[in-house]
Amino acid sequence: MLGLLSSQAAAQEPFRVLEVEVRGTQAIAKETCIAQMQTRPGMPYLEQVASEDIRRLYALGYFTDVRMETEPAPGGVKVVVTVKEKPSIKAVEIEGNRRLPTKRIRELLGVKPGQLHDPRKLKEGIEQVKAQYRRRGYSQVEMASTDAVDEAANAATVHLVVDEGPRMRIRKILVEGNLAFPDQKIRSAIKTKRKHWFSSGVYDEQVLEEDLDRIRAFYRKQGYQDVAVAHEVLAGPAGDWLYLHLTITEGLQHRVGQVAIAGTVLFPEHELRQLLTLKPGSVYNLEALQDDLRAVKQYYGDRGYINAEVTPESQLDAAAKRVDLTLRIVEHELAYVNRVEVRGNLRTKDVVVRRELRVYPGQPFDGAKIRRSIERLYNLGLFEEVSVDTQPTETPNHEDLIVEVKEAKTGSFSFGGGLSSIDRLIGMVELEQRNFDIMNFPRFTGAGQDMVFRIEVGSVRRNFDLSFTEPWIFGHPLSFGVDGYSRTRLRSRNLGLGYEEEKRGGGIRLGKEFTDTLRLDSAYQLFRTEISDIVEEASADLKAEQGRIDVSVAGTMLSWDARDNRFDPSQGGLVFVGGDLAGGLLAGDRDFFRLQGGASHYLPHFKRFVFESRIRSGIVSEYSNTAEVPIFERFFAGGSNTIRGFEERRVGPRDPASNDPIGGEASLIAALEEVMTIVKDERGKAIVKGSVFLDAGNVWRRIDEYASSVEVGTGVGVRVNTPIGPLRLDLGFPVTRLGNEKRKPRLHFNLSRAF
């Protein structure tokens, strides 16, 4: 019939399609097939279109056979599409597996009952299972599958037989041909290890292929650009051990000969040369060359020439084993910002992002200012990802700046609990919105304001805090905040607190940002503190603190903050100095003043390491008719937040009768810490960090005793970002001795966050 219609079509107009019917479907809807076809009722029937429709239906992946026929009808033809569906999977049976659980094999297969049976997909799943076995050392694993099809029900049972084979381990790694570096240096550069106490020695073919690339990269970094690496895996006589044989052809080590810079007109050549690490006589390294190219590109970008091109040309002098380099620069013209577009901020207002930017329309592009803008956006704590790109425009030398953000979760109602070496058992309820908008009813989000209501109830403390902060008032970098609180610390002799302290009050805050790094903060607080439940054996000086005291205090602090991220800094520094004045013209029951200052510096090195140095100091003194600085305004030291290795608040002056800490008028705390990132997530954010630290300092009863003695503690620590919050563990050891107390290690830990 199809042939007859074709011959007739040659002599007359094509027949019109009156109806399209799909036959043979069971699990697949007929409408799915019709939607995929171009042949429709009312259209002329064309052979080439019909052939394309058959191809389209096959491409769906649902059918093993597709046929298209026509039946004559008054005024045209009826198109009949007959399909044969792939059988559905009735069951997946697996046998022979011992080392890999059946549930895990099913997950890797990706083939489940109810799905259409697709041999190609089954084959891909089997390869996934084999890869998992090989990663576990079963490199000789074999798998075979059979299908039992019930034609009446059009259902198939997939039967998978696994032959795991022996677990292959590497007994020895032999290295041959390496003249420049010892065998151990090569072995340490690869992940494949022989079997020993600290390594399983499992053989993984994929890891081994990556190891060969690691060896090549290692040699090329040392100037051996023509290195070749071959390998052979040999089985032992019994078949249960493997021997890895690496053969290295090192080639010649290349060093840098002449370094020329061509095409630079706008800037002095000697400034560009200072950026280069590849200098005449140094080892020729492609990785270092790429770093140099990026440095030159950044140099131009920081000055607005974002389209500058830097192309390296190398010429090998084989006889001298030298590589002459030429960096050809095409500077192009100065590029200007056309407009700034903010994307990705679904809740946050544009103005919250724009006010942190340091590049504006009409200005030349400035790479340094763009990087600073990104840092400022991260420091808001509102975004988990920030990226910047450019987009050409119709105006010559003008490009749009595209700021793409991914918003973090800024609002939370959380409750939880935890343990702390400072506060013992803690329960917490917190309502927080770091992207609050008091004017945006009923959502109350988007303006970058910070609103916190927090309740903490623990074994030794009960805190209630309410805080609101507006970071920009009237569109200017002037912050305003109000606070209200009620904080109680119960008596705990184990924590060096021989009395109960209750503080209730509130305050207001103002802050002014003068530059990206320099700001001034001022605050005023009015609170009432009540000291009670003092231990019986306390001295008269301590008992004199008992009762209610009203304190009115104003303070100011000047800070210079050049850290790259104030939440998790890895480079830069912070310097601050400030003072407080209580009483006097401000009224209140106590007259005292306090001066404080400090600094911290963060130095990244070796990619995963950051060296941190911190110091802070302060003095507090009474004046006018006040005889002593209140105990709750004095300095205390010892424990996880000051000098690790010592008990909480036990460093410094103590009551002679009860031996409880009573604080001092002068304090100095310093710390050196080497922090290493151990585990990162897929975005490069640190999950686990380790550290080695050295803390030193003291608290002195009187200012004139300042720096008369120093206590020292050292130890190691771990920082873990867990799903319920940050976990901090420090094992400290006191280097110096406090009186007759024993020197012994102490574990400082802190875990308390919402879940």
QUIFEN-V50977 format. One record per residue. N is the residue number from 0. SS is DSSP state (alpha for helix, beta for strand, coil for the rest). Layout:
[[N	SS] [N	SS]]
This chain:
[[0	coil] [1	alpha] [2	alpha] [3	alpha] [4	alpha] [5	alpha] [6	alpha] [7	alpha] [8	alpha] [9	alpha] [10	alpha] [11	coil] [12	coil] [13	coil] [14	coil] [15	beta] [16	beta] [17	beta] [18	beta] [19	beta] [20	beta] [21	beta] [22	beta] [23	coil] [24	coil] [25	coil] [26	coil] [27	coil] [28	coil] [29	alpha] [30	alpha] [31	alpha] [32	alpha] [33	alpha] [34	alpha] [35	alpha] [36	coil] [37	coil] [38	coil] [39	coil] [40	coil] [41	coil] [42	coil] [43	beta] [44	coil] [45	coil] [46	alpha] [47	alpha] [48	alpha] [49	alpha] [50	alpha] [51	alpha] [52	alpha] [53	alpha] [54	alpha] [55	alpha] [56	alpha] [57	alpha] [58	alpha] [59	coil] [60	coil] [61	coil] [62	beta] [63	beta] [64	beta] [65	beta] [66	beta] [67	beta] [68	beta] [69	beta] [70	beta] [71	beta] [72	beta] [73	coil] [74	coil] [75	beta] [76	beta] [77	beta] [78	beta] [79	beta] [80	beta] [81	beta] [82	beta] [83	beta] [84	beta] [85	coil] [86	coil] [87	beta] [88	beta] [89	beta] [90	beta] [91	beta] [92	beta] [93	beta] [94	beta] [95	coil] [96	coil] [97	coil] [98	coil] [99	coil] [100	coil] [101	alpha] [102	alpha] [103	alpha] [104	alpha] [105	alpha] [106	alpha] [107	alpha] [108	alpha] [109	coil] [110	coil] [111	coil] [112	coil] [113	coil] [114	coil] [115	beta] [116	coil] [117	coil] [118	alpha] [119	alpha] [120	alpha] [121	alpha] [122	alpha] [123	alpha] [124	alpha] [125	alpha] [126	alpha] [127	alpha] [128	alpha] [129	alpha] [130	alpha] [131	alpha] [132	alpha] [133	alpha] [134	alpha] [135	coil] [136	coil] [137	coil] [138	coil] [139	coil] [140	coil] [141	beta] [142	beta] [143	beta] [144	beta] [145	beta] [146	beta] [147	beta] [148	beta] [149	beta] [150	coil] [151	coil] [152	coil] [153	coil] [154	beta] [155	beta] [156	beta] [157	beta] [158	beta] [159	beta] [160	beta] [161	beta] [162	beta] [163	coil] [164	coil] [165	coil] [166	coil] [167	coil] [168	beta] [169	beta] [170	beta] [171	beta] [172	beta] [173	beta] [174	beta] [175	beta] [176	coil] [177	coil] [178	coil] [179	coil] [180	coil] [181	coil] [182	alpha] [183	alpha] [184	alpha] [185	alpha] [186	alpha] [187	alpha] [188	coil] [189	coil] [190	coil] [191	coil] [192	coil] [193	coil] [194	coil] [195	beta] [196	coil] [197	coil] [198	beta] [199	coil] [200	coil] [201	beta] [202	coil] [203	coil] [204	alpha] [205	alpha] [206	alpha] [207	alpha] [208	alpha] [209	alpha] [210	alpha] [211	alpha] [212	alpha] [213	alpha] [214	alpha] [215	alpha] [216	alpha] [217	alpha] [218	alpha] [219	alpha] [220	alpha] [221	coil] [222	coil] [223	coil] [224	coil] [225	coil] [226	coil] [227	beta] [228	beta] [229	beta] [230	beta] [231	beta] [232	beta] [233	beta] [234	beta] [235	coil] [236	coil] [237	coil] [238	coil] [239	coil] [240	beta] [241	beta] [242	beta] [243	beta] [244	beta] [245	beta] [246	beta] [247	beta] [248	beta] [249	coil] [250	coil] [251	coil] [252	coil] [253	coil] [254	beta] [255	beta] [256	beta] [257	beta] [258	beta] [259	beta] [260	beta] [261	beta] [262	coil] [263	coil] [264	coil] [265	coil] [266	coil] [267	coil] [268	alpha] [269	alpha] [270	alpha] [271	alpha] [272	alpha] [273	coil] [274	coil] [275	coil] [276	coil] [277	coil] [278	coil] [279	coil] [280	coil] [281	coil] [282	beta] [283	coil] [284	coil] [285	alpha] [286	alpha] [287	alpha] [288	alpha] [289	alpha] [290	alpha] [291	alpha] [292	alpha] [293	alpha] [294	alpha] [295	alpha] [296	alpha] [297	alpha] [298	alpha] [299	alpha] [300	alpha] [301	coil] [302	coil] [303	coil] [304	coil] [305	coil] [306	coil] [307	coil] [308	beta] [309	beta] [310	beta] [311	beta] [312	beta] [313	beta] [314	beta] [315	beta] [316	beta] [317	coil] [318	coil] [319	coil] [320	coil] [321	beta] [322	beta] [323	beta] [324	beta] [325	beta] [326	beta] [327	beta] [328	beta] [329	beta] [330	coil] [331	coil] [332	coil] [333	coil] [334	coil] [335	beta] [336	beta] [337	beta] [338	beta] [339	beta] [340	beta] [341	beta] [342	beta] [343	coil] [344	coil] [345	coil] [346	coil] [347	coil] [348	coil] [349	alpha] [350	alpha] [351	alpha] [352	alpha] [353	alpha] [354	coil] [355	coil] [356	coil] [357	coil] [358	coil] [359	coil] [360	coil] [361	coil] [362	coil] [363	beta] [364	coil] [365	coil] [366	alpha] [367	alpha] [368	alpha] [369	alpha] [370	alpha] [371	alpha] [372	alpha] [373	alpha] [374	alpha] [375	alpha] [376	alpha] [377	alpha] [378	alpha] [379	coil] [380	coil] [381	coil] [382	beta] [383	beta] [384	beta] [385	beta] [386	beta] [387	beta] [388	beta] [389	beta] [390	beta] [391	beta] [392	coil] [393	coil] [394	coil] [395	coil] [396	coil] [397	beta] [398	beta] [399	beta] [400	beta] [401	beta] [402	beta] [403	beta] [404	beta] [405	beta] [406	beta] [407	coil] [408	coil] [409	coil] [410	beta] [411	beta] [412	beta] [413	beta] [414	beta] [415	beta] [416	beta] [417	beta] [418	beta] [419	beta] [420	coil] [421	coil] [422	coil] [423	beta] [424	beta] [425	beta] [426	beta] [427	beta] [428	beta] [429	beta] [430	beta] [431	beta] [432	beta] [433	beta] [434	beta] [435	beta] [436	coil] [437	coil] [438	coil] [439	coil] [440	coil] [441	coil] [442	coil] [443	coil] [444	beta] [445	coil] [446	coil] [447	coil] [448	beta] [449	beta] [450	beta] [451	beta] [452	beta] [453	beta] [454	beta] [455	beta] [456	beta] [457	beta] [458	coil] [459	coil] [460	beta] [461	beta] [462	beta] [463	beta] [464	beta] [465	beta] [466	beta] [467	beta] [468	beta] [469	beta] [470	coil] [471	coil] [472	beta] [473	coil] [474	coil] [475	beta] [476	coil] [477	beta] [478	beta] [479	beta] [480	beta] [481	beta] [482	beta] [483	beta] [484	beta] [485	beta] [486	beta] [487	beta] [488	beta] [489	coil] [490	coil] [491	beta] [492	alpha] [493	alpha] [494	alpha] [495	coil] [496	beta] [497	coil] [498	coil] [499	beta] [500	beta] [501	beta] [502	beta] [503	beta] [504	beta] [505	beta] [506	beta] [507	beta] [508	beta] [509	beta] [510	beta] [511	beta] [512	beta] [513	coil] [514	coil] [515	coil] [516	coil] [517	beta] [518	beta] [519	beta] [520	beta] [521	beta] [522	beta] [523	beta] [524	beta] [525	beta] [526	beta] [527	beta] [528	beta] [529	beta] [530	beta] [531	beta] [532	coil] [533	coil] [534	coil] [535	coil] [536	coil] [537	coil] [538	coil] [539	alpha] [540	alpha] [541	alpha] [542	alpha] [543	coil] [544	coil] [545	coil] [546	beta] [547	beta] [548	beta] [549	beta] [550	beta] [551	beta] [552	beta] [553	beta] [554	beta] [555	beta] [556	beta] [557	beta] [558	beta] [559	beta] [560	beta] [561	coil] [562	coil] [563	coil] [564	coil] [565	coil] [566	coil] [567	coil] [568	coil] [569	coil] [570	coil] [571	beta] [572	beta] [573	beta] [574	beta] [575	beta] [576	beta] [577	beta] [578	beta] [579	beta] [580	beta] [581	beta] [582	coil] [583	alpha] [584	alpha] [585	alpha] [586	coil] [587	coil] [588	coil] [589	coil] [590	coil] [591	beta] [592	beta] [593	beta] [594	beta] [595	beta] [596	beta] [597	beta] [598	beta] [599	beta] [600	beta] [601	beta] [602	beta] [603	beta] [604	beta] [605	coil] [606	coil] [607	coil] [608	beta] [609	beta] [610	beta] [611	beta] [612	beta] [613	beta] [614	beta] [615	beta] [616	beta] [617	beta] [618	beta] [619	beta] [620	beta] [621	beta] [622	coil] [623	coil] [624	coil] [625	coil] [626	coil] [627	coil] [628	coil] [629	coil] [630	alpha] [631	alpha] [632	alpha] [633	coil] [634	beta] [635	coil] [636	beta] [637	coil] [638	coil] [639	coil] [640	coil] [641	coil] [642	coil] [643	coil] [644	coil] [645	coil] [646	coil] [647	coil] [648	coil] [649	coil] [650	beta] [651	coil] [652	coil] [653	beta] [654	coil] [655	coil] [656	coil] [657	coil] [658	coil] [659	coil] [660	beta] [661	coil] [662	coil] [663	beta] [664	coil] [665	beta] [666	beta] [667	beta] [668	beta] [669	beta] [670	beta] [671	beta] [672	beta] [673	beta] [674	beta] [675	beta] [676	beta] [677	beta] [678	beta] [679	beta] [680	coil] [681	coil] [682	coil] [683	coil] [684	coil] [685	beta] [686	beta] [687	beta] [688	beta] [689	beta] [690	beta] [691	beta] [692	beta] [693	beta] [694	beta] [695	beta] [696	beta] [697	beta] [698	beta] [699	beta] [700	coil] [701	coil] [702	alpha] [703	alpha] [704	alpha] [705	coil] [706	coil] [707	coil] [708	coil] [709	coil] [710	beta] [711	beta] [712	beta] [713	beta] [714	beta] [715	beta] [716	beta] [717	beta] [718	beta] [719	beta] [720	beta] [721	beta] [722	coil] [723	coil] [724	beta] [725	beta] [726	beta] [727	beta] [728	beta] [729	beta] [730	beta] [731	beta] [732	beta] [733	beta] [734	coil] [735	coil] [736	coil] [737	coil] [738	coil] [739	coil] [740	coil] [741	coil] [742	coil] [743	coil] [744	coil] [745	beta] [746	beta] [747	beta] [748	beta] [749	beta] [750	beta] [751	beta] [752	beta] [753	beta] [754	coil]]
